[in-house]
C-alpha cells in the first residue's frame, strides 16, 4: 500500500495474507474497503470492493465481482466475469467489461459501458434538484442488453445485439445499434433511432410526449402501442414537411410521434397489444 496526496493505492500482490478488511484484493480476499479519501483499489478473483467516499478508482479482474462506489465521482472497471457494479452518488464512470454484468449508476450524471455480454444497465433512480436536466450516457456494447435511463435526459445506445432500451423519465436520445431492438422513450419528448435491424418502437398508454423516430423503415420496423385501454380515440396521421405525424384524437392524449422522412404510414406499420 502506498500513500498519495489524495488517498491510498492498494496493490493486491502485497496483501494476500491480510484480513479482508485490511487488504485490497489479494487472492482469497473477498472484501475490500477503501478510505474516505480518493482511493485506487486493485481487485482479483471474485472480489467485493467498497470504497468509503471520495472519488475512487476500482479495478476488478477475473471472476464475478461486486463493487460499490459509495459517493464521489467513481471509476470502476469490471473486466472479465459477471460483475455487479453500483456507482452510488456522484458522476461515475462504470465499465462492466466482458461478461453478463449488472450495473447501476445511481444519482448523478453517469457514464456506463456494459462491454461484451448480455448486460443489465441503468442510470438509477437518483435525481439532483440542482441539475434537473442532467442525464446518463449508457452504451450497451456487444450483446443483448437491457438498458434503462431512469430520471434525467439520457443518451442510451444499445450497440451490437438485440437490445431493450427504455428511456423512462426525461428527454432521452435512444439508439438501438446493430440488431433487432426494442426502443421505448418513456415520458417526455424523446428521439429514437433503431439503426440496422428489425426494430420495434414501443409506446405505452399515455406515457410519451412528442417523440421523433428518425429512421423508421417500412417493411422492417414496427410501431407498437401497448396498454390499449388508454386509447379511447382514433389513430390519426398528418403529413408534415418532415414526415408523418401520428396522433390520437383524444383530448386527454397529447403525445405525438413524428416519423421522419415517412410519407405513407399504413396499417402494416403499426399494431396494438
C-alpha positions as a Markdown table, in Angstrom:
| # | Residue | x | y | z |
|---|---|---|---|---|
| 1 | Unk | 0.0 | 0.0 | 0.0 |
| 2 | Unk | 1.3 | 3.4 | -0.9 |
| 3 | Unk | 0.3 | 6.9 | 0.3 |
| 4 | Unk | -0.6 | 9.6 | -2.2 |
| 5 | Unk | -1.7 | 13.2 | -1.8 |
| 6 | Unk | -5.3 | 12.2 | -2.5 |
| 7 | Unk | -5.6 | 8.9 | -0.7 |
| 8 | Unk | -4.1 | 5.4 | -0.8 |
| 9 | Unk | -3.1 | 2.9 | -3.5 |
| 10 | Unk | -3.7 | -0.8 | -2.7 |
| 11 | Unk | -1.8 | -3.5 | -4.6 |
| 12 | Unk | -3.1 | -7.0 | -4.2 |
| 13 | Unk | 0.3 | -8.6 | -4.6 |
| 14 | Unk | 1.4 | -7.2 | -1.2 |
| 15 | Unk | -1.7 | -8.1 | 0.8 |
| 16 | Unk | -2.5 | -11.7 | 0.0 |
| 17 | Unk | -2.4 | -12.9 | 3.7 |
| 18 | Unk | -4.0 | -9.9 | 5.4 |
| 19 | Unk | -7.6 | -10.0 | 6.8 |
| 20 | Unk | -10.3 | -8.9 | 4.3 |
| 21 | Unk | -10.9 | -5.5 | 6.0 |
| 22 | Unk | -7.2 | -4.6 | 5.7 |
| 23 | Unk | -6.3 | -6.0 | 2.2 |
| 24 | Unk | -7.2 | -4.8 | -1.2 |
| 25 | Unk | -7.9 | -7.7 | -3.5 |
| 26 | Unk | -5.3 | -10.4 | -2.9 |
| 27 | Unk | -6.0 | -14.0 | -3.9 |
| 28 | Unk | -8.6 | -15.4 | -1.4 |
| 29 | Unk | -9.6 | -11.9 | -0.1 |
| 30 | Unk | -13.3 | -11.4 | -0.6 |
| 31 | Unk | -14.0 | -7.9 | 0.8 |
| 32 | Unk | -12.2 | -4.6 | 0.2 |
| 33 | Unk | -12.8 | -1.3 | 2.0 |
| 34 | Unk | -11.2 | 2.0 | 0.9 |
| 35 | Unk | -10.8 | 5.2 | 2.9 |
| 36 | Unk | -12.7 | 8.5 | 2.9 |
| 37 | Unk | -10.1 | 9.9 | 0.6 |
| 38 | Unk | -9.7 | 9.2 | -3.2 |
| 39 | Unk | -8.6 | 5.6 | -3.3 |
| 40 | Unk | -7.2 | 3.3 | -6.0 |
| 41 | Unk | -8.2 | -0.3 | -5.4 |
| 42 | Unk | -6.9 | -3.3 | -7.4 |
| 43 | Unk | -9.1 | -6.4 | -7.2 |
| 44 | Unk | -8.5 | -10.0 | -8.1 |
| 45 | Unk | -10.7 | -13.1 | -8.4 |
| 46 | Unk | -14.3 | -12.9 | -7.0 |
| 47 | Unk | -13.9 | -9.7 | -5.1 |
| 48 | Unk | -16.2 | -7.3 | -3.3 |
| 49 | Unk | -14.9 | -3.7 | -3.3 |
| 50 | Unk | -16.4 | -1.0 | -1.1 |
| 51 | Unk | -14.6 | 2.4 | -1.0 |
| 52 | Unk | -15.7 | 4.8 | 1.7 |
| 53 | Unk | -16.5 | 8.1 | -0.1 |
| 54 | Unk | -14.2 | 10.2 | -2.3 |
| 55 | Unk | -13.6 | 9.9 | -6.0 |
| 56 | Unk | -12.3 | 6.3 | -6.2 |
| 57 | Unk | -10.8 | 4.0 | -8.9 |
| 58 | Unk | -11.7 | 0.4 | -8.6 |
| 59 | Unk | -10.0 | -2.2 | -10.9 |
| 60 | Unk | -11.5 | -5.7 | -10.7 |
| 61 | Unk | -10.0 | -8.6 | -12.6 |
| 62 | Unk | -11.3 | -12.1 | -13.4 |
| 63 | Unk | -14.3 | -13.5 | -11.6 |
| 64 | Unk | -17.8 | -12.5 | -10.7 |
| 65 | Unk | -17.0 | -9.3 | -8.8 |
| 66 | Unk | -19.1 | -6.8 | -6.7 |
| 67 | Unk | -18.1 | -3.2 | -6.5 |
| 68 | Unk | -19.8 | -0.3 | -4.7 |
| 69 | Unk | -18.8 | 3.3 | -5.4 |
| 70 | Unk | -20.2 | 4.8 | -2.2 |
| 71 | Unk | -20.1 | 8.5 | -3.0 |
| 72 | Unk | -17.8 | 10.7 | -5.1 |
| 73 | Unk | -17.1 | 10.6 | -8.8 |
| 74 | Unk | -16.0 | 7.0 | -9.0 |
| 75 | Unk | -14.4 | 5.0 | -11.8 |
| 76 | Unk | -15.0 | 1.2 | -11.7 |
| 77 | Unk | -13.7 | -1.3 | -14.2 |
| 78 | Unk | -15.3 | -4.8 | -14.0 |
| 79 | Unk | -13.1 | -6.6 | -16.5 |
| 80 | Unk | -13.9 | -10.3 | -17.1 |
| 81 | Unk | -16.7 | -12.1 | -15.3 |
| 82 | Unk | -20.4 | -11.5 | -14.5 |
| 83 | Unk | -19.9 | -8.3 | -12.4 |
| 84 | Unk | -22.3 | -6.3 | -10.2 |
| 85 | Unk | -21.3 | -2.7 | -10.0 |
| 86 | Unk | -23.1 | 0.1 | -8.1 |
| 87 | Unk | -21.9 | 3.7 | -8.7 |
| 88 | Unk | -23.9 | 5.4 | -5.9 |
| 89 | Unk | -23.9 | 9.2 | -5.7 |
| 90 | Unk | -21.6 | 11.3 | -7.9 |
| 91 | Unk | -20.9 | 11.4 | -11.6 |
| 92 | Unk | -19.5 | 7.9 | -12.1 |
| 93 | Unk | -17.8 | 6.1 | -14.9 |
| 94 | Unk | -18.7 | 2.4 | -14.8 |
| 95 | Unk | -17.3 | -0.3 | -17.1 |
| 96 | Unk | -18.7 | -3.8 | -17.0 |
| 97 | Unk | -16.1 | -5.4 | -19.3 |
| 98 | Unk | -16.7 | -8.9 | -20.7 |
| 99 | Unk | -19.5 | -11.0 | -19.1 |
| 100 | Unk | -23.1 | -10.6 | -18.2 |
| 101 | Unk | -22.9 | -7.6 | -15.9 |
| 102 | Unk | -25.4 | -5.8 | -13.7 |
| 103 | Unk | -24.5 | -2.1 | -13.5 |
| 104 | Unk | -26.4 | 0.7 | -11.6 |
| 105 | Unk | -25.2 | 4.3 | -11.8 |
| 106 | Unk | -27.3 | 5.9 | -9.0 |
| 107 | Unk | -27.6 | 9.6 | -8.5 |
| 108 | Unk | -25.6 | 11.9 | -10.8 |
| 109 | Unk | -24.7 | 12.1 | -14.5 |
| 110 | Unk | -23.0 | 8.7 | -15.1 |
| 111 | Unk | -21.2 | 7.1 | -18.0 |
| 112 | Unk | -21.9 | 3.3 | -18.2 |
| 113 | Unk | -20.4 | 0.9 | -20.7 |
| 114 | Unk | -21.5 | -2.7 | -20.4 |
| 115 | Unk | -18.9 | -4.1 | -22.7 |
| 116 | Unk | -19.3 | -7.6 | -24.2 |
| 117 | Unk | -22.1 | -9.8 | -22.8 |
| 118 | Unk | -25.8 | -9.6 | -22.1 |
| 119 | Unk | -25.8 | -6.8 | -19.6 |
| 120 | Unk | -28.4 | -5.0 | -17.4 |
| 121 | Unk | -27.5 | -1.3 | -17.3 |
| 122 | Unk | -29.4 | 1.5 | -15.6 |
| 123 | Unk | -28.7 | 5.1 | -14.6 |
| 124 | Unk | -30.6 | 4.5 | -11.3 |
| 125 | Unk | -33.3 | 6.4 | -9.6 |
| 126 | Unk | -31.3 | 9.4 | -8.4 |
| 127 | Unk | -32.4 | 13.0 | -9.1 |
| 128 | Unk | -30.4 | 16.1 | -8.5 |
| 129 | Unk | -32.7 | 19.2 | -7.9 |
| 130 | Unk | -29.8 | 21.5 | -8.7 |
| 131 | Unk | -29.3 | 19.9 | -12.2 |
| 132 | Unk | -32.7 | 18.5 | -13.1 |
| 133 | Unk | -31.8 | 18.1 | -16.8 |
| 134 | Unk | -28.6 | 16.2 | -16.4 |
| 135 | Unk | -28.7 | 12.6 | -17.5 |
| 136 | Unk | -26.7 | 9.4 | -18.0 |
| 137 | Unk | -24.7 | 8.2 | -21.0 |
| 138 | Unk | -25.1 | 4.4 | -21.3 |
| 139 | Unk | -23.6 | 2.2 | -24.0 |
| 140 | Unk | -24.5 | -1.5 | -24.1 |
| 141 | Unk | -21.7 | -2.8 | -26.3 |
| 142 | Unk | -21.7 | -6.3 | -27.8 |
| 143 | Unk | -24.6 | -8.5 | -26.6 |
| 144 | Unk | -28.3 | -8.5 | -25.9 |
| 145 | Unk | -28.5 | -5.7 | -23.3 |
| 146 | Unk | -31.3 | -4.3 | -21.2 |
| 147 | Unk | -30.8 | -0.5 | -20.7 |
| 148 | Unk | -32.9 | 1.8 | -18.5 |
| 149 | Unk | -32.2 | 5.5 | -18.4 |
| 150 | Unk | -34.5 | 6.3 | -15.4 |
| 151 | Unk | -34.6 | 10.0 | -14.5 |
| 152 | Unk | -32.8 | 12.8 | -16.5 |
| 153 | Unk | -32.1 | 13.5 | -20.1 |
| 154 | Unk | -30.2 | 10.3 | -21.0 |
| 155 | Unk | -28.2 | 9.2 | -24.1 |
| 156 | Unk | -28.8 | 5.5 | -24.4 |
| 157 | Unk | -27.1 | 3.3 | -27.1 |
| 158 | Unk | -27.5 | -0.5 | -27.4 |
| 159 | Unk | -24.5 | -1.3 | -29.6 |
| 160 | Unk | -24.5 | -4.6 | -31.4 |
| 161 | Unk | -27.1 | -7.1 | -30.3 |
| 162 | Unk | -30.9 | -7.4 | -29.8 |
| 163 | Unk | -31.3 | -4.8 | -27.1 |
| 164 | Unk | -34.2 | -3.5 | -24.9 |
| 165 | Unk | -33.8 | 0.3 | -24.3 |
| 166 | Unk | -36.2 | 2.3 | -22.1 |
| 167 | Unk | -35.6 | 6.0 | -21.5 |
| 168 | Unk | -38.2 | 6.4 | -18.7 |
| 169 | Unk | -38.4 | 10.0 | -17.5 |
| 170 | Unk | -36.7 | 12.8 | -19.3 |
| 171 | Unk | -36.0 | 14.0 | -22.9 |
| 172 | Unk | -33.9 | 11.0 | -23.9 |
| 173 | Unk | -31.9 | 10.0 | -27.0 |
| 174 | Unk | -32.1 | 6.3 | -27.9 |
| 175 | Unk | -30.1 | 4.4 | -30.5 |
| 176 | Unk | -30.6 | 0.7 | -30.9 |
| 177 | Unk | -27.4 | 0.0 | -32.9 |
| 178 | Unk | -27.0 | -3.2 | -34.9 |
| 179 | Unk | -29.6 | -5.8 | -34.2 |
| 180 | Unk | -33.3 | -6.2 | -33.6 |
| 181 | Unk | -34.0 | -3.8 | -30.9 |
| 182 | Unk | -37.0 | -2.6 | -28.8 |
| 183 | Unk | -37.0 | 1.1 | -28.0 |
| 184 | Unk | -39.3 | 2.8 | -25.6 |
| 185 | Unk | -38.6 | 6.5 | -24.9 |
| 186 | Unk | -41.0 | 6.7 | -21.9 |
| 187 | Unk | -42.2 | 10.0 | -20.6 |
| 188 | Unk | -41.3 | 13.4 | -22.2 |
| 189 | Unk | -40.0 | 14.3 | -25.7 |
| 190 | Unk | -37.6 | 11.6 | -26.9 |
| 191 | Unk | -35.5 | 11.0 | -30.0 |
| 192 | Unk | -35.5 | 7.4 | -31.3 |
| 193 | Unk | -33.2 | 5.7 | -33.8 |
| 194 | Unk | -33.4 | 2.0 | -34.4 |
| 195 | Unk | -30.3 | 1.7 | -36.7 |
| 196 | Unk | -29.7 | -1.5 | -38.6 |
| 197 | Unk | -32.2 | -4.4 | -37.9 |
| 198 | Unk | -35.9 | -5.1 | -37.5 |
| 199 | Unk | -36.7 | -2.7 | -34.7 |
| 200 | Unk | -39.8 | -2.1 | -32.6 |
| 201 | Unk | -40.7 | 1.3 | -31.3 |
| 202 | Unk | -42.9 | 0.8 | -28.3 |
| 203 | Unk | -45.3 | 3.4 | -26.9 |
| 204 | Unk | -47.2 | 2.6 | -23.7 |
| 205 | Unk | -50.5 | 4.2 | -22.9 |
| 206 | Unk | -50.4 | 7.9 | -22.4 |
| 207 | Unk | -46.8 | 7.7 | -21.2 |
| 208 | Unk | -45.0 | 9.5 | -24.0 |
| 209 | Unk | -44.5 | 13.1 | -25.2 |
| 210 | Unk | -43.7 | 14.5 | -28.6 |
| 211 | Unk | -41.3 | 11.8 | -29.9 |
| 212 | Unk | -39.4 | 11.6 | -33.1 |
| 213 | Unk | -38.4 | 8.4 | -34.9 |
| 214 | Unk | -35.6 | 9.2 | -37.2 |
| 215 | Unk | -35.1 | 6.0 | -39.3 |
| 216 | Unk | -38.4 | 4.1 | -39.4 |
| 217 | Unk | -38.0 | 1.5 | -42.2 |
| 218 | Unk | -41.3 | 0.4 | -43.8 |
| 219 | Unk | -41.5 | -3.4 | -44.1 |
| 220 | Unk | -38.8 | -3.9 | -41.4 |
| 221 | Unk | -39.6 | -1.8 | -38.4 |
| 222 | Unk | -42.9 | -1.6 | -36.4 |
| 223 | Unk | -44.7 | 0.9 | -34.2 |
| 224 | Unk | -46.3 | -0.9 | -31.3 |
| 225 | Unk | -48.9 | 0.7 | -29.0 |
| 226 | Unk | -49.2 | -1.1 | -25.6 |
| 227 | Unk | -51.9 | -0.7 | -22.9 |
| 228 | Unk | -54.7 | -0.4 | -25.4 |
| 229 | Unk | -57.2 | 0.6 | -22.7 |
| 230 | Unk | -55.7 | 4.0 | -22.6 |
| 231 | Unk | -56.5 | 4.7 | -26.3 |
| 232 | Unk | -60.1 | 5.9 | -26.5 |
| 233 | Unk | -59.7 | 7.9 | -29.7 |
| 234 | Unk | -58.9 | 7.0 | -33.2 |
| 235 | Unk | -55.4 | 6.9 | -34.6 |
| 236 | Unk | -54.7 | 9.8 | -37.0 |
| 237 | Unk | -51.9 | 10.8 | -39.3 |
| 238 | Unk | -50.9 | 14.2 | -40.6 |
| 239 | Unk | -48.4 | 14.9 | -43.4 |
| 240 | Unk | -45.7 | 17.4 | -42.5 |
| 241 | Unk | -42.6 | 18.8 | -44.2 |
| 242 | Unk | -40.5 | 16.5 | -42.1 |
| 243 | Unk | -42.6 | 13.3 | -42.5 |
| 244 | Unk | -45.7 | 11.9 | -41.0 |
| 245 | Unk | -47.2 | 12.9 | -37.6 |
| 246 | Unk | -49.0 | 10.1 | -35.7 |
| 247 | Unk | -51.5 | 11.1 | -33.0 |
| 248 | Unk | -54.8 | 10.2 | -31.4 |
| 249 | Unk | -58.0 | 12.3 | -31.5 |
| 250 | Unk | -58.5 | 12.1 | -27.7 |
| 251 | Unk | -58.5 | 15.4 | -25.7 |
| 252 | Unk | -56.7 | 13.6 | -22.8 |
| 253 | Unk | -54.0 | 12.4 | -25.2 |
| 254 | Unk | -51.4 | 15.0 | -26.1 |
| 255 | Unk | -48.4 | 12.8 | -27.2 |
| 256 | Unk | -47.4 | 12.7 | -30.9 |
| 257 | Unk | -45.0 | 10.6 | -32.9 |
| 258 | Unk | -43.1 | 12.2 | -35.9 |
| 259 | Unk | -41.8 | 9.6 | -38.3 |
| 260 | Unk | -39.0 | 11.4 | -40.0 |
| 261 | Unk | -39.0 | 11.1 | -43.8 |
| 262 | Unk | -42.1 | 8.8 | -44.0 |
| 263 | Unk | -44.8 | 9.9 | -46.4 |
| 264 | Unk | -47.2 | 6.9 | -46.2 |
| 265 | Unk | -47.9 | 5.4 | -42.8 |
| 266 | Unk | -50.1 | 2.3 | -43.4 |
| 267 | Unk | -51.9 | -0.3 | -41.2 |
| 268 | Unk | -49.0 | -2.7 | -41.7 |
| 269 | Unk | -46.6 | -0.3 | -40.0 |
| 270 | Unk | -48.2 | -0.5 | -36.5 |
| 271 | Unk | -50.1 | -2.7 | -34.1 |
| 272 | Unk | -51.9 | -2.6 | -30.8 |
| 273 | Unk | -51.1 | -5.1 | -28.0 |
